C-alpha cells in the first residue's frame, strides 16, 4: 500500500459502523489498519445488511477492506496485554467502545501514553467522553435525532424519516478521520499525541448550518420541507414522461433565464412573479408546478439533452443501476470491483475518495476472514514467538 498516510499504523478497536468506517477511510489513504475482533463471532458487520445465501455480508468486503484481522479475546487479562503491546507500536488507536471501558481494561489513553507519548487515540461514541450521558448507549440513529437532522428530514405533514443510510455513523467517522489527521499533523511539530473525542450527535449537529441562530436570533425553528429549500426556486425534483425524476437547480437569475428559454417561454424571466430570487421564492409552489408540467412532457434522455444544451444544472435521481451505467461514474473510475474469497465473486464498491494526484488511495484487499492475520501481526508487530502464539491459541486467548 502507498498513499498519503503510508507509514501510519492504526489499531482499530470496535465494531459496527461509527469507528470502523473511519478505519476504512484511513486504510484507503495508505495507513496500516490492524482490526481487533472477538474470536468467536468477529465484528457483527460480517453479517449485517444484505447477505449471500451463507449469511456473508455484501457490505463487509468494503468496510473492512485494507484491514488486518486479529482475533483476540479482550475480556481476558492476557488478551488485553496483547492489545496493549500492539497499541504501544501504533500511531493511532481508533475505538468506539462505551466511554470508560478501555480505562477499565487499562487500555485508556493515560495507560498507553506514558510509554507511547506520541500516541493519538480517537474515540467515537454516542455522546462523547464527558457529560451526563457519556456512558449511555448511543447509535447513529440517536445522534441523528439529537443532532437535529431527523427533525428536518422528510415531509412537513408526516413523521420525520431517516436518510436511507447510516448517516450519523458516517458523519462521525468522517470527523474522526479529520480529527485524526489534524492530530497527526500537529504531532509533527510537538512530537506529542493527544485524544480526539468524536460524539455522533455533535458530528451531526456540526452540519446543521444556522439552525440555532435561526431560532435564537430570529425565532424560527427549522422543520421538514420535503424536496425543496423554502425560498429557493426553482430547485426541486421534477417528473419526466417515462417515470424518472430529475433534480433541477436553477435559482440564480441567469440560470432561470436559460430555463425559460429551454421551456420556450422567455417572457417568464421578466414576469414580476419570477423576476428575481425573492419573488421566485415567494411563488415557489406555482413555479414548480409550471416547470414540472413542462418536464413531464419529455422522456428523461430528451430532457437531459435539452438541459445540457442550455447549461442548466441537473442530476437524475440515481439508483444502483443508474450508477453502474453512468458515464461520469465510469470516467472517474468511481466503482471498483475486487475478488472476495469469502463471497467467491467480485464485489463492486466505491473507490477511495477523494482523488489524490500524486499519492492516490488504493484498495489492496477486501474484508479479511476472522483472525486471518493474527499470527502475522503478533509476530511482526508485537514480537511474539511461534511458541507463545501457539500457547495463546491453545488457551483461546487468540484465534
N, C-alpha and C positions, 0 to 999 in steps of 0.2 A: 504494500500500500504506500502511496505517496499522495500528499495533499497539504493544505496549509496547516494542518495540525499534526503532521508526521513527527514522531518523536515524543508525543504526549501519550502517557498511559492513563487510562480511565478505569477505575474499578467500579462497576455498576452493581449496586445492592438495591434490590427492589423488584417490583413486578407490575403487571398491568400496563398502563399507557403513560401516565404522567411520570416522568423519570426515564423509563426505557425508550420512549420516543426521542428524548434528548440524547440518550446514548446512541441511538441510531444515527442521528444527525452528526454527532461528534465523530462517529466511526466513518460516516460518509466523507468527512473532511480529512481523514487520514489518521485519526487517533487510534491507538490500540485499545480496544474495549474488552475488558475481562468481566463477563457477566456471571455473578454468583447465583446459583439456583438450588432449591432444596432437592436432595437426591431422589425423593420418592416420586414427585409429580412434576417438578420444574415450575416454570412460570405459567400461570393459568392462561396466558395468551397463546400458548401452544394449542389450546382447544377452543379459543374464542372465535366468534364471528362465523362466517360460512366455512364449512369444513368438507374434506373429501369423505368418501364412504367409510374410511378408517378413523374418522374423527380428528384428522390433522388439519389445522387451521390454514386457510389461504393467506391469512394476514401475517402469520409468524415468519415466513421467509423474508418479509420486508422489515418488520420492526426489530428483528434480531439479526439482520444482515451485518456483516463485517464484525461480528462479535465472537469471542471465545466463550464457550460454555464450560463452567467449572462447577461441579456438583458438590456442595459442602453443607453439612448439617450445622446450621448456625445456632441451633438450640442446644448444641453440646459445647462444653468448655473448650475442648481441643479443636473443634471446628472453628470456633471464634478465634483461637490462637492462629490458625492457618490464615484466616481472613486478615488478621492483624499484620502478619508478615507480608501479605500481598499489598495491603494498604500502605505499609511503610516503603514499598518500592514503587508507589504510584504517584502521579502528579495530581490526580483528581479522584476523589471519591464522590460518586453520584448516587444519592439514596432517596427513597421515598417511603421509609418506614414512618410509623406514628412518632412524632417528636418525643424524644426521651428514650426511645427503645435502644438506640445504638449506645447511648451513655450507660444504660443498664448493663449492656454487654461489654462495657469497657472498650467500645469502638467509636466513641464520640470524638469530636474534633479535639477537645482538650487532651484526650487519651493518646491521640496519634501525633498531634503537632509537636509534642515535646521531643520526639525522636525524628519527626519529619516536618520541620518548621516551614518548609515550602509548600506543604500540602494545601490544596484547595478542596473544601468539602461543600458540595452543592446539595442542598436539601430541597426536596419538592414535597409539599404536604397540603392538606386542605386549607388550613388556617394559619400556617407559619409556625415558627418555633417559639413564639411568645404569645401572650394574651390569654383571656379566659377560656377560649375554645381551642387552644393549641393542641391539646391531646384528644380532641373529639375526632371521630372518624370523618373523613371527608373525601368525596369523589368529585370528578369533573362536573357532574350534573349539579351538585350542591354549589360549587364555585360559580357555575353559570347563573344559578338562581340568585345568590347573594351578591355577585359582582355586577348584576344589572342586565345582562344580555338576554336572559329569558323573558323579562318583562317587556322587552322591546322586539321580540321575535314572534311573528305570526300576524293574524288579522285582528283589528280592533274589537270585533264583536265576538271573539272566541277566546278560549283559554290560551295562554302562552304555549309555545312549542319549542322543541329542541331544533337545532340547525340541521340535523340529519347525520352529523359526525360527532365524534367526541371532542367538541370544540374547546371546552375548558381545559381538558388534559393537554391538548395540542398547544394551546396558547401558553400554558405553564411551562411546557417543555421548551418552547421557543425562548422564553425568558430565562430558563435555566441555561440554555446554550449561550445566550447573550451574556449573562452574568458570569458564566464560567470563563468565556473567552476574555471578558474585561478583566477578570481577576488574574488570568494568566498573563495578560499584557502588563498589568500593574506589578506583578511579581518580577518582571524583568528589571524594574527599577529598584524595588525594595528588597528583593530576594525572599520575601515573606509570603506565606499563604494566607488564606482567610476563609471565612464561611460565606456562602451565598445562600440566602434564605428566600425561597420562592413559595408563596402561598397561591393556591389555584384561584381563590376568589379575588386576590389582589391583582393577579395577572389579567383576569377578565376585566376587572374594574379599570385597569390602566388603558383599556381600549375604548372606554365609554365616552370619549370625546368631552363635550361640555355639559354632560348630564347634571352634575352637581351645581355648576354655575347657573345653568338654565333655571334651576329651582330656587337656589338661594338668592340670586340677584334678580331673576325675572318671574319667579312664581310659577314656572312651567315644569310639569312632570312629563318627561318623555314617555310615550307609550307605543303600542303596536300600530304600525301603519301599513301592513301588508307589503306590497311590492313597490311602494312609492316612498320618496322622501318628501314630506309635505312642503309645499312652496317651491319645489324644484321641478320644473316641467318644460318640455316633455322628457321624462326619464322613467320608463316603465317597461313592462313586458307586454308585447303585443302579439296577437294571434296571426297565423297565416292560413291560407286556403287549404293546406294539406295537414293541418293539425299541429304544426310546430309552434314554438314560442320563441320570439326574438326580443332581446332587450335592446332598446334604442335609447342612447343618451344624447340628447340634443338641446340641453338647456341654454347654452351660450347663444347669443344673438346671431352670430354668423352661421353657426351650425343649424339653428332653427330656420334661418333663411334658406339654407340648402335643402332642408326637409320640405319646406313649402314648394321649392322648385321641383323636387322629386315627385311631390304629390300633384304637380301641375296646378298649384293654387298659390302662385307667388304673392297674391294680394293678402294672404293670411299673415305674412310677415309685417304688414303695416296695419293690420286690424287692431284697433285700440285695445281689444281684449288680450292680445298676444304680443304687443309691440315690444315689450321688454321683460326682463326677469320677474319683476314684481307682478305685472299683470298676468303673465303666463301662470305664475304660482297661484294667483287668486282665482284663476279659471282653469285650474288643473284638470278637474274631472271632465269637463266638456271637451277640452283639448285632447285628452287621452282617448275619449270616445271617437273624435274625428280621426285621429291617427290610427286607432285600432280598426275602424271601419275600412280605412284605406289598405292597411297591411293585410287584412283578411281577404283581399281580392287577388293576392299573389301566392303561388307556391313559394316555399321558403327559399329555394335556389334562385328564383327570379327576383325575390325581394332583396336578397343579399347582394345580387349583382347590381341592382339599382342603387342600393345604399353605398356600395363600393364606388359606383360611377359618380356619386355626389359627395364622396368623402365624409360620410355620416358614420359616427362611431356606433358599432352594434356588436352583439355577440349572441349566438344561438344558445338557448338553454340546453347544455350538453348532458347526455347520459354516457355511460361507458362505451357503447358502440360508436357514438359520435367522436369521443376522444381517440378511440383506436383508429379511426379513419380520417381524422382531420389533418390536412397538410401542414398546418402550423405546428401541431404536436410532433409530426414526423420530421419536419425540418429542424426542430430544436432537439430531436432525439430524446424527447421527454419520457418516453416509455421504453424501459429496458426489460429484456427477458433473460432469465437465468435458469439453468437446470437445477432443480432442487432434488436432492437424493431422497428425502423422506416422502415427498409427494410423487416422485418418479416422473416428473414432467417439468416443462418450462413454466416459470411463473412470471407474469408481467408485473412490473412495479414502477413507481415514479423514480426517475433518475435523480441523483443528488442535485439539490437546489441550494444556493444559486450557482451559476456557471462562473468558474474562475478561468481567466485567460491563460495563466501560467502554471498554476498548481491545481488542476481540476480535481474535484472529488471523484470517488470511484466506488464500485461495489465489487469486492473481491470474493465474497461468499454470501450465500443465503443463510437463513437462520440455522444454527447448528443443532445437532442432536444433543439431548440432555447429557451433560458431562463429557462431551466429545473431546474437550481439551484439558481435562483435569490433570492427567499425567504430565502433559507438556508444560502447562503453566506452573504447576507445583515444582517441577524440576528447574525450569529455565528462569522463573521469576522469584519464587520463594526459596529455592535452593534445597529442596528435599531430595533425599536419595531414593533409589528404587525400593530399597528395603523399607524405608519409612512410609512411602506411599502405599506399598502393599499392605503394611500393617494397618494403616488408617482405613484402607478399603475393607480389610477383613473385619474391622470393628465398626464398619458402617458410618464412619465419620465423613468419608467422601465416597463418591461413586463415579 
